[in-house]
Amino acid sequence: MGVHVNGLTLLQWLLSVGISLVSLVINFLLKFISEKWFPEMGDENKDDVVAAKEDYSRLLKFRKTRELSSSMRQGNFIKNKEGGSFK
């Protein structure tokens, strides 16, 4: 199927609206199914949560170090060239 020169044809409109209505009907039906049939999301081991927080704090410290920031290196490189290196 291609796209009509003046936009979507009637058949293309009907197909797109029909497919979207099917997803709404499926979502409505899923609301009535008990949650015990679905896996629980977000249940994490406490040790993993602590390890992730420690990793994140190390990443923040890494980001804040002056010598590892590429924008700071570039700024220092440009400052070093002010002595007339580009004559």
MOPAC internal coordinates of N, CA, C and O (Angstrom, degrees):
PM7 1SCF
backbone

  N    0.0000 0     0.00 0     0.00 0    0    0    0
  C    1.4532 1     0.00 0     0.00 0    1    0    0
  C    1.5185 1   109.32 1     0.00 0    2    1    0
  O    1.2310 1   120.53 1   -42.15 1    3    2    1
  N    1.3137 1   116.59 1   137.85 1    3    2    1
  C    1.4548 1   121.39 1   177.68 1    5    3    2
  C    1.5196 1   109.94 1  -111.62 1    6    5    3
  O    1.2310 1   121.41 1     0.82 1    7    6    5
  N    1.3003 1   114.90 1  -179.18 1    7    6    5
  C    1.4543 1   121.00 1   178.78 1    9    7    6
  C    1.5191 1   108.06 1   -97.72 1   10    9    7
  O    1.2310 1   120.53 1   -44.93 1   11   10    9
  N    1.2974 1   116.60 1   135.07 1   11   10    9
  C    1.4646 1   122.39 1   179.52 1   13   11   10
  C    1.5240 1   109.77 1   -69.55 1   14   13   11
  O    1.2310 1   120.30 1   -30.22 1   15   14   13
  N    1.3223 1   117.03 1   149.78 1   15   14   13
  C    1.4622 1   121.41 1  -178.14 1   17   15   14
  C    1.5211 1   111.03 1   -59.28 1   18   17   15
  O    1.2310 1   119.60 1   143.17 1   19   18   17
  N    1.3180 1   118.38 1   -36.83 1   19   18   17
  C    1.4653 1   123.05 1  -178.53 1   21   19   18
  C    1.5224 1   112.78 1   -95.93 1   22   21   19
  O    1.2310 1   119.66 1  -163.45 1   23   22   21
  N    1.3049 1   118.26 1    16.55 1   23   22   21
  C    1.4599 1   121.25 1  -179.12 1   25   23   22
  C    1.5164 1   110.60 1   115.16 1   26   25   23
  O    1.2310 1   120.52 1    21.76 1   27   26   25
  N    1.3139 1   116.61 1  -158.24 1   27   26   25
  C    1.4608 1   121.03 1  -179.35 1   29   27   26
  C    1.5177 1   110.69 1   -76.11 1   30   29   27
  O    1.2310 1   121.41 1   -36.16 1   31   30   29
  N    1.3284 1   114.91 1   143.84 1   31   30   29
  C    1.4591 1   119.45 1   174.64 1   33   31   30
  C    1.5311 1   108.76 1   -80.52 1   34   33   31
  O    1.2310 1   120.48 1    -8.53 1   35   34   33
  N    1.3083 1   116.69 1   171.47 1   35   34   33
  C    1.4650 1   121.23 1   179.89 1   37   35   34
  C    1.5310 1   110.44 1   -60.97 1   38   37   35
  O    1.2310 1   120.39 1   138.67 1   39   38   37
  N    1.3202 1   116.86 1   -41.33 1   39   38   37
  C    1.4654 1   120.32 1   179.45 1   41   39   38
  C    1.5331 1   110.93 1   -62.91 1   42   41   39
  O    1.2310 1   119.91 1   138.93 1   43   42   41
  N    1.3296 1   117.78 1   -41.07 1   43   42   41
  C    1.4578 1   121.03 1   179.58 1   45   43   42
  C    1.5243 1   111.12 1   -66.55 1   46   45   43
  O    1.2310 1   120.26 1   141.49 1   47   46   45
  N    1.3317 1   117.11 1   -38.51 1   47   46   45
  C    1.4600 1   120.45 1   175.67 1   49   47   46
  C    1.5241 1   110.79 1   -61.90 1   50   49   47
  O    1.2310 1   120.50 1   133.15 1   51   50   49
  N    1.3226 1   116.65 1   -46.85 1   51   50   49
  C    1.4595 1   120.91 1  -179.07 1   53   51   50
  C    1.5279 1   111.42 1   -62.84 1   54   53   51
  O    1.2310 1   120.37 1   139.42 1   55   54   53
  N    1.3293 1   116.90 1   -40.58 1   55   54   53
  C    1.4708 1   119.74 1   178.34 1   57   55   54
  C    1.5270 1   111.32 1   -64.25 1   58   57   55
  O    1.2310 1   120.23 1   134.80 1   59   58   57
  N    1.3103 1   117.17 1   -45.20 1   59   58   57
  C    1.4687 1   119.16 1  -177.54 1   61   59   58
  C    1.5273 1   111.66 1   -67.25 1   62   61   59
  O    1.2310 1   120.02 1   139.33 1   63   62   61
  N    1.3284 1   117.57 1   -40.67 1   63   62   61
  C    1.4681 1   120.40 1   178.41 1   65   63   62
  C    1.5219 1   110.28 1   -69.18 1   66   65   63
  O    1.2310 1   120.29 1   140.64 1   67   66   65
  N    1.3328 1   117.06 1   -39.36 1   67   66   65
  C    1.4653 1   120.75 1   179.00 1   69   67   66
  C    1.5130 1   112.43 1   -63.05 1   70   69   67
  O    1.2310 1   120.24 1   135.88 1   71   70   69
  N    1.3190 1   117.14 1   -44.12 1   71   70   69
  C    1.4677 1   120.59 1   179.45 1   73   71   70
  C    1.5226 1   110.42 1   -64.44 1   74   73   71
  O    1.2310 1   120.16 1   139.49 1   75   74   73
  N    1.3329 1   117.31 1   -40.51 1   75   74   73
  C    1.4680 1   118.85 1   179.72 1   77   75   74
  C    1.5257 1   111.27 1   -68.20 1   78   77   75
  O    1.2310 1   119.67 1   144.75 1   79   78   77
  N    1.3302 1   118.23 1   -35.25 1   79   78   77
  C    1.4667 1   120.49 1   177.83 1   81   79   78
  C    1.5270 1   111.34 1   -66.79 1   82   81   79
  O    1.2310 1   120.19 1   145.88 1   83   82   81
  N    1.3175 1   117.25 1   -34.12 1   83   82   81
  C    1.4682 1   120.40 1   177.12 1   85   83   82
  C    1.5269 1   109.78 1   -61.61 1   86   85   83
  O    1.2310 1   120.04 1   137.81 1   87   86   85
  N    1.3262 1   117.53 1   -42.19 1   87   86   85
  C    1.4676 1   118.99 1   179.95 1   89   87   86
  C    1.5254 1   111.14 1   -66.23 1   90   89   87
  O    1.2310 1   119.83 1   145.10 1   91   90   89
  N    1.3316 1   117.93 1   -34.90 1   91   90   89
  C    1.4664 1   120.09 1   177.26 1   93   91   90
  C    1.5283 1   111.56 1   -67.24 1   94   93   91
  O    1.2310 1   120.45 1   140.11 1   95   94   93
  N    1.3249 1   116.74 1   -39.89 1   95   94   93
  C    1.4701 1   120.70 1   178.84 1   97   95   94
  C    1.5300 1   109.90 1   -64.94 1   98   97   95
  O    1.2310 1   120.12 1   136.82 1   99   98   97
  N    1.3261 1   117.38 1   -43.18 1   99   98   97
  C    1.4648 1   120.51 1   178.98 1  101   99   98
  C    1.5282 1   110.23 1   -62.80 1  102  101   99
  O    1.2310 1   120.13 1   137.99 1  103  102  101
  N    1.3244 1   117.36 1   -42.01 1  103  102  101
  C    1.4608 1   121.15 1   178.16 1  105  103  102
  C    1.5282 1   110.41 1   -62.11 1  106  105  103
  O    1.2310 1   119.91 1   137.42 1  107  106  105
  N    1.3144 1   117.78 1   -42.58 1  107  106  105
  C    1.4687 1   121.84 1   178.82 1  109  107  106
  C    1.5309 1   110.86 1   -61.58 1  110  109  107
  O    1.2310 1   120.15 1   137.16 1  111  110  109
  N    1.3171 1   117.32 1   -42.84 1  111  110  109
  C    1.4632 1   120.71 1  -179.85 1  113  111  110
  C    1.5308 1   111.72 1   -68.10 1  114  113  111
  O    1.2310 1   120.24 1   145.41 1  115  114  113
  N    1.3154 1   117.14 1   -34.59 1  115  114  113
  C    1.4644 1   120.07 1   179.59 1  117  115  114
  C    1.5218 1   112.34 1   -67.30 1  118  117  115
  O    1.2310 1   119.74 1   157.66 1  119  118  117
  N    1.3225 1   118.10 1   -22.34 1  119  118  117
  C    1.4681 1   121.44 1   178.91 1  121  119  118
  C    1.5264 1   111.56 1   -63.99 1  122  121  119
  O    1.2310 1   120.07 1   155.65 1  123  122  121
  N    1.3263 1   117.48 1   -24.35 1  123  122  121
  C    1.4587 1   121.85 1  -176.04 1  125  123  122
  C    1.5279 1   113.11 1   -93.75 1  126  125  123
  O    1.2310 1   119.88 1   177.27 1  127  126  125
  N    1.3078 1   117.82 1    -2.73 1  127  126  125
  C    1.4604 1   121.18 1   178.49 1  129  127  126
  C    1.5260 1   108.25 1   -88.76 1  130  129  127
  O    1.2310 1   120.78 1   -44.86 1  131  130  129
  N    1.3257 1   116.12 1   135.14 1  131  130  129
  C    1.4558 1   121.89 1  -178.27 1  133  131  130
  C    1.5290 1   111.13 1   -61.78 1  134  133  131
  O    1.2310 1   120.76 1   -33.54 1  135  134  133
  N    1.3301 1   116.16 1   146.46 1  135  134  133
  C    1.4648 1   121.07 1  -178.91 1  137  135  134
  C    1.5235 1   112.75 1   -69.91 1  138  137  135
  O    1.2310 1   120.04 1   164.27 1  139  138  137
  N    1.3177 1   117.53 1   -15.73 1  139  138  137
  C    1.4636 1   118.95 1  -179.52 1  141  139  138
  C    1.5274 1   112.06 1   -68.20 1  142  141  139
  O    1.2310 1   119.91 1   164.97 1  143  142  141
  N    1.3310 1   117.78 1   -15.03 1  143  142  141
  C    1.4556 1   121.52 1   179.39 1  145  143  142
  C    1.5337 1   111.99 1   -86.02 1  146  145  143
  O    1.2310 1   120.05 1   172.76 1  147  146  145
  N    1.3064 1   117.51 1    -7.24 1  147  146  145
  C    1.4598 1   121.39 1  -177.32 1  149  147  146
  C    1.5237 1   110.03 1  -114.17 1  150  149  147
  O    1.2310 1   120.13 1   -34.29 1  151  150  149
  N    1.3368 1   117.35 1   145.71 1  151  150  149
  C    1.4740 1   119.23 1   179.31 1  153  151  150
  C    1.5278 1   110.54 1   -68.92 1  154  153  151
  O    1.2310 1   121.14 1   -32.17 1  155  154  153
  N    1.3060 1   115.42 1   147.83 1  155  154  153
  C    1.4597 1   120.35 1   179.02 1  157  155  154
  C    1.5233 1   109.17 1   -82.98 1  158  157  155
  O    1.2310 1   120.67 1   -49.44 1  159  158  157
  N    1.3143 1   116.32 1   130.56 1  159  158  157
  C    1.4619 1   121.94 1  -178.91 1  161  159  158
  C    1.5302 1   109.06 1  -100.54 1  162  161  159
  O    1.2310 1   120.19 1   -33.85 1  163  162  161
  N    1.3020 1   117.24 1   146.15 1  163  162  161
  C    1.4513 1   121.77 1   173.22 1  165  163  162
  C    1.5137 1   115.16 1    90.03 1  166  165  163
  O    1.2310 1   119.00 1  -178.72 1  167  166  165
  N    1.3108 1   119.52 1     1.28 1  167  166  165
  C    1.4499 1   121.52 1   178.34 1  169  167  166
  C    1.5245 1   107.77 1   -82.77 1  170  169  167
  O    1.2310 1   120.98 1   -75.73 1  171  170  169
  N    1.3375 1   115.73 1   104.27 1  171  170  169
  C    1.4551 1   119.86 1  -174.49 1  173  171  170
  C    1.5221 1   111.01 1  -116.65 1  174  173  171
  O    1.2310 1   121.28 1   -25.04 1  175  174  173
  N    1.2894 1   115.16 1   154.96 1  175  174  173
  C    1.4450 1   122.22 1   176.16 1  177  175  174
  C    1.5311 1   108.06 1   -69.31 1  178  177  175
  O    1.2310 1   119.95 1   -43.05 1  179  178  177
  N    1.3390 1   117.70 1   136.95 1  179  178  177
  C    1.4669 1   121.60 1  -177.46 1  181  179  178
  C    1.5256 1   111.80 1   -62.47 1  182  181  179
  O    1.2310 1   119.93 1   144.94 1  183  182  181
  N    1.3240 1   117.73 1   -35.06 1  183  182  181
  C    1.4608 1   120.81 1   178.20 1  185  183  182
  C    1.5284 1   110.77 1   -64.29 1  186  185  183
  O    1.2310 1   120.16 1   142.43 1  187  186  185
  N    1.3342 1   117.31 1   -37.57 1  187  186  185
  C    1.4610 1   120.62 1   178.35 1  189  187  186
  C    1.5207 1   111.23 1   -66.54 1  190  189  187
  O    1.2310 1   120.18 1   142.42 1  191  190  189
  N    1.3227 1   117.25 1   -37.58 1  191  190  189
  C    1.4637 1   120.85 1   178.70 1  193  191  190
  C    1.5199 1   110.66 1   -65.35 1  194  193  191
  O    1.2310 1   120.36 1   136.81 1  195  194  193
  N    1.3321 1   116.91 1   -43.19 1  195  194  193
  C    1.4667 1   121.27 1   178.75 1  197  195  194
  C    1.5266 1   110.24 1   -63.87 1  198  197  195
  O    1.2310 1   120.40 1   136.38 1  199  198  197
  N    1.3147 1   116.84 1   -43.62 1  199  198  197
  C    1.4714 1   120.71 1   179.47 1  201  199  198
  C    1.5252 1   111.04 1   -63.16 1  202  201  199
  O    1.2310 1   119.81 1   140.80 1  203  202  201
  N    1.3174 1   117.96 1   -39.20 1  203  202  201
  C    1.4613 1   121.10 1   178.88 1  205  203  202
  C    1.5233 1   111.06 1   -66.13 1  206  205  203
  O    1.2310 1   119.97 1   140.62 1  207  206  205
  N    1.3355 1   117.66 1   -39.38 1  207  206  205
  C    1.4676 1   120.25 1   177.76 1  209  207  206
  C    1.5245 1   110.94 1   -64.80 1  210  209  207
  O    1.2310 1   120.30 1   140.26 1  211  210  209
  N    1.3302 1   117.04 1   -39.74 1  211  210  209
  C    1.4597 1   120.24 1   178.17 1  213  211  210
  C    1.5246 1   110.86 1   -65.28 1  214  213  211
  O    1.2310 1   120.24 1   137.53 1  215  214  213
  N    1.3175 1   117.15 1   -42.47 1  215  214  213
  C    1.4623 1   120.73 1   177.77 1  217  215  214
  C    1.5219 1   110.96 1   -61.28 1  218  217  215
  O    1.2310 1   120.36 1   137.92 1  219  218  217
  N    1.3162 1   116.91 1   -42.08 1  219  218  217
  C    1.4564 1   121.21 1  -179.14 1  221  219  218
  C    1.5317 1   110.96 1   -65.17 1  222  221  219
  O    1.2310 1   120.16 1   138.83 1  223  222  221
  N    1.3285 1   117.29 1   -41.17 1  223  222  221
  C    1.4664 1   119.41 1   178.96 1  225  223  222
  C    1.5274 1   110.78 1   -66.14 1  226  225  223
  O    1.2310 1   120.05 1   144.14 1  227  226  225
  N    1.3466 1   117.51 1   -35.86 1  227  226  225
  C    1.4671 1   120.20 1   175.79 1  229  227  226
  C    1.5272 1   111.11 1   -66.20 1  230  229  227
  O    1.2310 1   120.11 1   142.46 1  231  230  229
  N    1.3143 1   117.39 1   -37.54 1  231  230  229
  C    1.4599 1   120.25 1   177.31 1  233  231  230
  C    1.5166 1   111.32 1   -65.13 1  234  233  231
  O    1.2310 1   120.25 1   140.88 1  235  234  233
  N    1.3287 1   117.12 1   -39.12 1  235  234  233
  C    1.4584 1   119.87 1   178.20 1  237  235  234
  C    1.5251 1   111.14 1   -64.36 1  238  237  235
  O    1.2310 1   120.30 1   139.06 1  239  238  237
  N    1.3311 1   117.04 1   -40.94 1  239  238  237
  C    1.4672 1   120.34 1   177.64 1  241  239  238
  C    1.5260 1   110.60 1   -65.05 1  242  241  239
  O    1.2310 1   120.26 1   140.55 1  243  242  241
  N    1.3064 1   117.10 1   -39.45 1  243  242  241
  C    1.4601 1   123.20 1   178.74 1  245  243  242
  C    1.5291 1   110.31 1   -61.92 1  246  245  243
  O    1.2310 1   120.45 1   138.67 1  247  246  245
  N    1.3086 1   116.75 1   -41.33 1  247  246  245
  C    1.4602 1   121.77 1  -178.79 1  249  247  246
  C    1.5229 1   111.27 1   -67.52 1  250  249  247
  O    1.2310 1   120.08 1   147.05 1  251  250  249
  N    1.3222 1   117.46 1   -32.95 1  251  250  249
  C    1.4595 1   121.24 1  -174.47 1  253  251  250
  C    1.5165 1   113.64 1   -84.11 1  254  253  251
  O    1.2310 1   119.61 1   172.83 1  255  254  253
  N    1.3256 1   118.34 1    -7.17 1  255  254  253
  C    1.4586 1   119.32 1  -179.90 1  257  255  254
  C    1.5173 1   109.81 1   -74.20 1  258  257  255
  O    1.2310 1   120.95 1   -44.56 1  259  258  257
  N    1.3051 1   115.79 1   135.44 1  259  258  257
  C    1.4575 1   121.53 1  -173.38 1  261  259  258
  C    1.5296 1   112.36 1   -66.94 1  262  261  259
  O    1.2310 1   120.30 1   138.58 1  263  262  261
  N    1.3097 1   117.02 1   -41.42 1  263  262  261
  C    1.4508 1   119.38 1  -174.28 1  265  263  262
  C    1.5240 1   113.08 1   -73.31 1  266  265  263
  O    1.2310 1   119.45 1   164.84 1  267  266  265
  N    1.3040 1   118.66 1   -15.16 1  267  266  265
  C    1.4584 1   120.72 1  -178.91 1  269  267  266
  C    1.5246 1   113.16 1   -99.82 1  270  269  267
  O    1.2310 1   119.62 1   174.67 1  271  270  269
  N    1.2968 1   118.33 1    -5.33 1  271  270  269
  C    1.4547 1   121.41 1  -179.38 1  273  271  270
  C    1.5191 1   109.78 1   -84.63 1  274  273  271
  O    1.2310 1   119.73 1   -57.30 1  275  274  273
  N    1.3161 1   118.12 1   122.70 1  275  274  273
  C    1.4603 1   120.66 1  -177.31 1  277  275  274
  C    1.5217 1   111.57 1   -67.07 1  278  277  275
  O    1.2310 1   119.54 1   146.47 1  279  278  277
  N    1.3267 1   118.49 1   -33.53 1  279  278  277
  C    1.4548 1   119.74 1   178.85 1  281  279  278
  C    1.5221 1   110.60 1   -68.76 1  282  281  279
  O    1.2310 1   120.02 1   145.96 1  283  282  281
  N    1.3224 1   117.56 1   -34.04 1  283  282  281
  C    1.4610 1   120.11 1   177.47 1  285  283  282
  C    1.5291 1   109.85 1   -69.72 1  286  285  283
  O    1.2310 1   119.97 1   140.09 1  287  286  285
  N    1.3308 1   117.67 1   -39.91 1  287  286  285
  C    1.4593 1   120.18 1   178.17 1  289  287  286
  C    1.5184 1   110.06 1   -62.38 1  290  289  287
  O    1.2310 1   120.60 1   137.17 1  291  290  289
  N    1.3125 1   116.45 1   -42.83 1  291  290  289
  C    1.4489 1   119.71 1  -179.83 1  293  291  290
  C    1.5270 1   110.34 1   -64.81 1  294  293  291
  O    1.2310 1   120.09 1   137.96 1  295  294  293
  N    1.3307 1   117.43 1   -42.04 1  295  294  293
  C    1.4481 1   120.80 1   178.29 1  297  295  294
  C    1.5204 1   111.45 1   -62.13 1  298  297  295
  O    1.2310 1   119.81 1   137.50 1  299  298  297
  N    1.3321 1   117.96 1   -42.50 1  299  298  297
  C    1.4571 1   121.10 1   178.71 1  301  299  298
  C    1.5184 1   111.22 1   -68.00 1  302  301  299
  O    1.2310 1   120.04 1   144.39 1  303  302  301
  N    1.3014 1   117.53 1   -35.61 1  303  302  301
  C    1.4564 1   120.83 1   178.69 1  305  303  302
  C    1.5252 1   110.05 1   -63.38 1  306  305  303
  O    1.2310 1   120.07 1   136.98 1  307  306  305
  N    1.3117 1   117.47 1   -43.02 1  307  306  305
  C    1.4532 1   121.09 1   179.52 1  309  307  306
  C    1.5219 1   110.10 1   -67.40 1  310  309  307
  O    1.2310 1   119.63 1   140.47 1  311  310  309
  N    1.3232 1   118.31 1   -39.53 1  311  310  309
  C    1.4649 1   121.26 1   178.70 1  313  311  310
  C    1.5226 1   110.79 1   -63.94 1  314  313  311
  O    1.2310 1   119.71 1   143.81 1  315  314  313
  N    1.3166 1   118.16 1   -36.19 1  315  314  313
  C    1.4550 1   120.92 1  -179.80 1  317  315  314
  C    1.5259 1   112.14 1   -66.46 1  318  317  315
  O    1.2310 1   119.80 1   156.14 1  319  318  317
  N    1.3141 1   117.98 1   -23.86 1  319  318  317
  C    1.4566 1   121.72 1  -176.80 1  321  319  318
  C    1.5250 1   113.35 1   -88.83 1  322  321  319
  O    1.2310 1   118.77 1  -176.04 1  323  322  321
  N    1.3411 1   119.95 1     3.96 1  323  322  321
  C    1.4514 1   121.88 1  -177.62 1  325  323  322
  C    1.5236 1   112.56 1   -71.70 1  326  325  323
  O    1.2310 1   118.88 1   166.46 1  327  326  325
  N    1.2845 1   119.75 1   -13.54 1  327  326  325
  C    1.4540 1   122.56 1  -176.71 1  329  327  326
  C    1.5137 1   114.53 1   -76.39 1  330  329  327
  O    1.2310 1   119.50 1  -167.43 1  331  330  329
  N    1.2942 1   118.56 1    12.57 1  331  330  329
  C    1.4548 1   120.80 1   177.43 1  333  331  330
  C    1.5139 1   113.72 1    98.40 1  334  333  331
  O    1.2310 1   119.43 1  -153.55 1  335  334  333
  N    1.3148 1   118.69 1    26.45 1  335  334  333
  C    1.4528 1   121.72 1  -178.85 1  337  335  334
  C    1.5264 1   111.77 1   -70.31 1  338  337  335
  O    1.2310 1   119.66 1   158.11 1  339  338  337
  N    1.3171 1   118.25 1   -21.89 1  339  338  337
  C    1.4710 1   120.71 1  -175.82 1  341  339  338
  C    1.5269 1   110.95 1  -105.11 1  342  341  339
  O    1.2310 1   119.01 1  -135.59 1  343  342  341
  N    1.3241 1   119.49 1    44.41 1  343  342  341
  C    1.4518 1   121.98 1  -178.62 1  345  343  342
  C    1.4934 1   112.21 1   -75.88 1  346  345  343
  O    1.2310 1   120.10 1   180.00 1  347  346  345

